[in-house]
Amino acid sequence: VQLQASGGGSVQPGGSLRLSCTASRFDYYAIGWIRQAPGKEREGVSCISTSDGLPYYTDSVKGRFTISRGAAKNTVYLQMSSLRPEDTAVYYCATIHRGDYDCLMSYEYDNWGQGTLVTVSS
């Protein structure tokens, strides 16, 4: 599955951005967003499991970020609001292709798209 992510950019604290990810086909168990800040390990941000269709969020973005799927199920969005400087990172779209997973764990993902940079700074 090829993943194409877009939507990153620079924004001031408190601002909003929407990331988009389009998969070349819909044959994954879960799709999610993982970020990596400079000098830090990758962190699962949000994901959707195809088994239950529910969204999952890491605690630091709950209430601020919303993950959703487009009308074509191979597209997923991440609406990010009330952005903070600590949200600055490269954001990756990725998919899981096996069962029994925790889609908030970055190591579960076995297929990655290119990253898109999000910079939150005044």
Salt bridges, closest charged atoms under 4 A:
ASP27 OD2 - ARG25 NE 2.73
GLU43 OE1 - ARG35 NE 2.79
ASP59 OD1 - LYS62 NZ 3.00
ASP87 OD1 - ARG35 NH1 2.94
ASP87 OD2 - ARG64 NH1 2.74
GLU108 OE1 - ARG98 NH2 3.15
ASP110 OD2 - ARG98 NH1 3.34
